[in-house]
Amino acid sequence: MSAASDFCHQPVLLSQTIEYLAIRSDGIYIDCTLGGGGHSAAILAHLGPGGRLIALDRDADALQAGGKLLETVKSPAAWQTAAGNFSDLDEILGKMDIKAVDGILADLGVSSWQIDQADRGFSYGQEGPLDMRMNRDSGPTAADIVNSRSEADLIRILRDYGEERYAGRIAAAIVDYRSHQPFRTTTELADLVIRAMPGQARRENQHPARRTFQAIRIEVNQELASLGQLLATGPHLLRNGGRMCVITFHSLEDRLVKECFRSLENPCICPRDFPVCTCGRKPLGKVLTRRAAVADPAEQKNNPRSHSARLRCFERRTD
């Protein structure tokens, strides 16, 4: 059995996502993060003969597994999967001669399947190569990052992307360790992080290396930069009445999404004391989630991964 055939991912906030997308049976919808295919399958099931679904992913295993799930959905709509980074969404759609869509979804979480596969290098709890790439065919690995970046840059990564308060201690320990031998495995890095932390930090409810692994994964995959590009282009690809939904799993992502959607709704940069707007910037639409949608108690119990999930939705309005 192939790794992709084992790909299993329970989609978070599924009912809320479908509700906010307000799917038109003849619409064009983009799932920017196919993963195991759960969200895509639900979207496809709501589409009729004139509808179309395009599901993207950087991970070859996800494309294979998600595509197999979509094959089981009974829907008259057209659908396709495509390899690509959602940061290039405008370019991808341009090649398909698609100028506007009715809905865009991006679930920014790393699937439990990816974490559970030791050879992917995402997990601090299993030994495997220190990789962490979503696309294993390109880009630097996590090992490349920790073995080559300066101490100052490592501190920046851990603080900015992991919000790690012991970033200095951990970065110094990494530099000292690699002066003797390079990092090769996930457990080498996880064990070092534990040793670098003070005693009280090791007794936290979460694993001491969790924030470090998150930060390095974000750097490896340029996740925040990709999200920023998606937010800069995605809303403008919506047709009038189209909606964009983004599911985040940590505060850095959620803050970017919230601030972007708010600025699209209220882009005016005039001083507050100006009696009328003179900057001429017009709203692109409205935010539908004043407060992020979260999982209900039942979902949180059945899917612990949903605890930190936040869903925000923006609707384009040009009338």
C-alpha positions as CSV (number, residue, x, y, z in Angstrom):
1,M,0.0,0.0,0.0
2,S,1.4,3.4,-1.0
3,A,1.9,6.2,1.4
4,A,-0.6,8.3,-0.5
5,S,-3.3,5.6,-0.2
6,D,-2.9,5.9,3.6
7,F,-3.5,9.7,3.4
8,C,-6.2,10.5,5.8
9,H,-7.2,13.9,6.8
10,Q,-10.4,14.9,8.8
11,P,-11.4,18.3,7.5
12,V,-11.9,20.9,10.2
13,L,-14.8,23.4,10.3
14,L,-16.4,21.6,7.4
15,S,-20.0,22.6,7.9
16,Q,-19.1,26.2,8.6
17,T,-16.9,26.3,5.5
18,I,-19.7,25.1,3.3
19,E,-22.1,27.5,4.8
20,Y,-19.8,30.5,4.4
21,L,-18.9,29.6,0.8
22,A,-22.6,29.7,-0.1
23,I,-21.9,27.4,-3.1
24,R,-23.6,28.1,-6.3
25,S,-24.3,24.9,-8.3
26,D,-22.9,26.4,-11.5
27,G,-20.0,28.2,-9.9
28,I,-16.2,27.9,-10.1
29,Y,-14.5,27.0,-6.8
30,I,-10.9,26.7,-5.9
31,D,-9.6,24.6,-3.0
32,C,-6.0,26.0,-2.6
33,T,-5.0,23.1,-0.2
34,L,-6.5,19.8,-1.4
35,G,-4.8,17.7,1.3
36,G,-6.8,14.5,1.9
37,G,-9.7,15.9,-0.1
38,G,-12.3,16.4,2.6
39,H,-13.2,20.0,1.9
40,S,-12.9,19.5,-1.9
41,A,-15.3,16.5,-1.8
42,A,-17.9,18.5,0.1
43,I,-17.6,21.4,-2.4
44,L,-17.9,19.1,-5.3
45,A,-21.0,17.4,-3.9
46,H,-22.7,20.8,-3.9
47,L,-21.9,21.5,-7.5
48,G,-24.2,20.9,-10.4
49,P,-23.7,20.2,-14.2
50,G,-22.4,23.7,-14.8
51,G,-20.1,23.8,-11.8
52,R,-16.3,23.4,-11.7
53,L,-13.8,22.6,-8.9
54,I,-10.1,23.1,-9.1
55,A,-8.0,21.6,-6.2
56,L,-4.4,22.6,-5.7
57,D,-1.6,21.2,-3.6
58,R,2.2,21.3,-3.4
59,D,2.3,17.7,-2.0
60,A,2.3,15.0,-4.6
61,D,0.9,12.5,-2.1
62,A,-2.0,14.8,-1.3
63,L,-2.8,15.3,-5.0
64,Q,-2.9,11.5,-5.5
65,A,-4.9,10.8,-2.4
66,G,-7.3,13.7,-2.7
67,G,-7.9,12.9,-6.4
68,K,-8.9,9.4,-5.5
69,L,-11.4,10.7,-3.0
70,L,-12.9,13.1,-5.5
71,E,-13.4,10.2,-7.9
72,T,-15.8,8.7,-5.4
73,V,-18.0,11.8,-5.3
74,K,-21.2,11.5,-7.2
75,S,-21.4,14.9,-8.9
76,P,-22.1,16.1,-12.5
77,A,-19.7,18.9,-12.0
78,A,-16.3,19.1,-13.7
79,W,-13.2,18.9,-11.5
80,Q,-9.4,18.7,-11.7
81,T,-6.4,18.6,-9.4
82,A,-3.3,20.6,-10.1
83,A,0.2,20.8,-8.6
84,G,1.1,24.3,-7.4
85,N,1.5,26.7,-4.6
86,F,-1.5,28.9,-3.9
87,S,0.8,31.9,-3.9
88,D,0.7,31.5,-7.7
89,L,-3.1,31.3,-7.9
90,D,-3.5,34.1,-10.4
91,E,-0.9,32.6,-12.7
92,I,-2.4,29.1,-12.4
93,L,-5.9,30.3,-13.2
94,G,-4.5,32.5,-16.0
95,K,-3.1,29.4,-17.7
96,M,-6.6,27.8,-17.4
97,D,-8.1,31.0,-19.0
98,I,-10.1,31.6,-15.8
99,K,-10.6,35.3,-15.1
100,A,-12.9,35.1,-12.0
101,V,-14.2,32.5,-9.6
102,D,-17.1,32.2,-7.2
103,G,-15.2,30.8,-4.2
104,I,-11.7,30.3,-2.8
105,L,-10.8,28.1,0.2
106,A,-7.5,27.7,1.9
107,D,-7.0,25.4,4.9
108,L,-3.6,26.3,6.1
109,G,-3.0,23.4,8.5
110,V,-0.5,20.6,8.1
111,S,-2.4,17.4,7.8
112,S,-2.1,14.8,10.6
113,W,-1.0,12.3,7.9
114,Q,2.0,14.4,7.0
115,I,2.9,14.8,10.6
116,D,2.6,11.1,11.3
117,Q,4.9,10.1,8.4
118,A,8.3,10.0,10.0
119,D,10.1,10.3,6.6
120,R,8.5,13.7,6.0
121,G,10.4,15.2,8.9
122,F,7.5,17.3,10.4
123,S,7.3,15.5,13.8
124,Y,9.3,16.1,16.9
125,G,8.0,12.8,18.3
126,Q,9.3,10.5,15.6
127,E,12.8,10.0,14.2
128,G,13.1,10.9,10.6
129,P,15.1,13.0,8.2
130,L,15.0,16.7,9.1
131,D,13.0,17.7,6.0
132,M,9.6,19.5,6.5
133,R,9.1,20.4,2.9
134,M,5.6,20.4,1.5
135,N,7.0,19.9,-1.9
136,R,9.8,17.3,-1.6
137,D,11.1,18.1,-5.1
138,S,12.4,21.6,-4.4
139,G,13.7,24.1,-1.9
140,P,15.9,23.8,1.2
141,T,15.1,21.3,3.9
142,A,14.8,22.0,7.6
143,A,18.3,20.5,8.0
144,D,19.6,23.0,5.5
145,I,18.1,25.8,7.6
146,V,19.5,24.8,11.0
147,N,22.9,23.8,9.6
148,S,23.5,27.0,7.6
149,R,21.7,30.0,9.0
150,S,23.4,32.5,11.3
151,E,22.6,32.6,15.0
152,A,20.8,35.9,14.5
153,D,18.7,34.6,11.7
154,L,17.8,31.5,13.7
155,I,16.7,33.8,16.5
156,R,14.5,35.8,14.1
157,I,12.9,32.6,12.7
158,L,12.1,31.2,16.2
159,R,10.8,34.5,17.5
160,D,8.8,35.6,14.5
161,Y,7.3,32.3,13.4
162,G,7.3,30.3,16.6
163,E,6.8,33.1,19.1
164,E,9.5,31.2,21.1
165,R,10.5,33.1,24.2
166,Y,13.7,31.1,24.5
167,A,14.8,31.7,20.9
168,G,18.2,33.0,21.9
169,R,19.0,30.0,24.0
170,I,17.8,27.5,21.4
171,A,19.7,29.3,18.5
172,A,22.9,29.4,20.5
173,A,22.6,25.7,21.3
174,I,21.9,24.9,17.6
175,V,25.0,26.8,16.5
176,D,27.2,25.1,19.1
177,Y,25.9,21.6,18.2
178,R,26.4,22.0,14.5
179,S,30.0,23.1,15.1
180,H,30.7,19.5,16.0
181,Q,28.3,17.7,13.6
182,P,25.4,18.6,11.3
183,F,21.8,18.0,12.2
184,R,20.3,15.1,10.2
185,T,17.2,13.9,12.1
186,T,14.1,15.3,13.8
187,T,15.0,13.8,17.1
188,E,18.5,15.3,17.2
189,L,16.8,18.8,16.9
190,A,14.0,18.0,19.3
191,D,16.4,16.6,22.0
192,L,18.6,19.7,21.7
193,V,15.7,22.1,22.1
194,I,14.7,20.2,25.3
195,R,18.2,20.5,26.7
196,A,18.4,24.2,25.8
197,M,15.3,25.1,27.7
198,P,15.1,25.9,31.4
199,G,13.4,23.4,33.6
200,Q,10.1,25.1,34.0
201,A,9.6,25.3,30.2
202,R,10.1,21.5,29.9
203,R,7.1,21.0,32.1
204,E,4.6,22.9,29.9
205,N,1.5,21.0,28.6
206,Q,2.9,21.0,25.1
207,H,6.1,19.5,23.8
208,P,9.0,21.9,24.3
209,A,10.1,21.6,20.7
210,R,6.6,22.4,19.2
211,R,7.2,26.1,18.6
212,T,10.7,25.5,17.2
213,F,9.4,22.9,14.7
214,Q,6.5,25.2,13.7
215,A,8.9,28.1,13.1
216,I,11.3,26.1,11.0
217,R,8.5,24.5,9.0
218,I,7.1,28.0,8.2
219,E,10.5,29.1,7.1
220,V,11.2,26.0,5.0
221,N,7.9,26.4,3.1
222,Q,7.7,30.2,3.2
223,E,4.2,29.8,4.5
224,L,3.6,33.4,5.6
225,A,5.0,34.8,2.4
226,S,2.8,32.5,0.4
227,L,-0.2,33.4,2.4
228,G,0.5,37.1,1.9
229,Q,0.6,36.6,-1.8
230,L,-2.6,34.7,-1.8
231,L,-4.3,37.4,0.2
232,A,-3.0,40.0,-2.2
233,T,-4.4,38.3,-5.2
234,G,-7.2,36.0,-4.2
235,P,-10.0,38.5,-3.3
236,H,-9.5,40.3,-6.6
237,L,-10.0,37.0,-8.4
238,L,-13.6,36.7,-7.0
239,R,-16.5,37.7,-9.1
240,N,-19.2,39.9,-7.6
241,G,-20.7,38.0,-4.7
242,G,-17.9,35.5,-4.6
243,R,-16.4,34.5,-1.2
244,M,-13.0,33.6,0.1
245,C,-12.6,31.4,3.2
246,V,-9.3,30.9,5.0
247,I,-8.8,28.4,7.9
248,T,-5.8,29.2,10.1
249,F,-4.2,27.3,13.0
250,H,-2.0,29.9,14.7
251,S,-2.1,33.6,15.6
252,L,0.5,34.7,13.0
253,E,-1.7,33.4,10.1
254,D,-4.9,34.5,11.6
255,R,-3.6,38.1,12.2
256,L,-2.6,38.4,8.5
257,V,-6.0,37.2,7.3
258,K,-8.0,39.4,9.7
259,E,-6.0,42.5,8.8
260,C,-6.2,41.8,5.1
261,F,-10.0,41.3,5.1
262,R,-10.5,44.4,7.2
263,S,-8.4,46.6,5.0
264,L,-10.4,45.3,1.9
265,E,-13.6,46.3,3.6
266,N,-12.3,49.6,4.8
267,P,-9.3,50.7,2.7
268,C,-9.5,54.4,3.5
269,I,-6.2,55.9,4.7
270,C,-7.5,59.4,5.4
271,P,-6.8,60.8,8.9
272,R,-9.6,60.1,11.3
273,D,-10.5,63.7,11.7
274,F,-11.1,64.3,8.0
275,P,-14.9,65.0,7.5
276,V,-14.9,63.2,4.1
277,C,-12.7,60.6,2.4
278,T,-10.2,62.1,0.0
279,C,-7.9,59.2,-0.7
280,G,-10.4,57.7,-3.1
281,R,-9.9,54.1,-2.0
282,K,-13.1,52.0,-2.4
283,P,-14.1,48.9,-0.4
284,L,-13.8,45.7,-2.3
285,G,-16.4,43.9,-0.3
286,K,-17.3,43.0,3.3
287,V,-16.1,40.7,6.1
288,L,-18.7,38.0,6.9
289,T,-16.9,36.9,10.1
290,R,-16.7,39.7,12.6
291,R,-15.3,37.1,14.9
292,A,-13.6,34.0,13.5
293,A,-15.7,30.9,13.4
294,V,-14.5,28.1,15.6
295,A,-15.2,24.4,16.1
296,D,-18.1,23.5,18.3
297,P,-17.5,21.3,21.4
298,A,-18.5,18.2,19.6
299,E,-16.0,18.7,16.8
300,Q,-13.3,19.7,19.3
301,K,-13.9,16.4,21.1
302,N,-13.9,14.3,17.9
303,N,-11.0,16.1,16.2
304,P,-8.5,17.6,18.7
305,R,-6.8,19.3,15.7
306,S,-9.8,21.6,15.4
307,H,-9.1,23.3,18.8
308,S,-6.9,26.0,17.3
309,A,-8.7,26.3,13.9
310,R,-10.1,29.7,13.0
311,L,-12.2,30.4,9.9
312,R,-12.6,33.9,8.4
313,C,-14.6,34.7,5.3
314,F,-14.7,37.7,2.9
315,E,-17.3,38.5,0.3
316,R,-16.5,40.6,-2.7
317,R,-19.1,43.3,-3.5
318,T,-18.7,45.6,-6.4
319,D,-22.3,46.9,-6.6
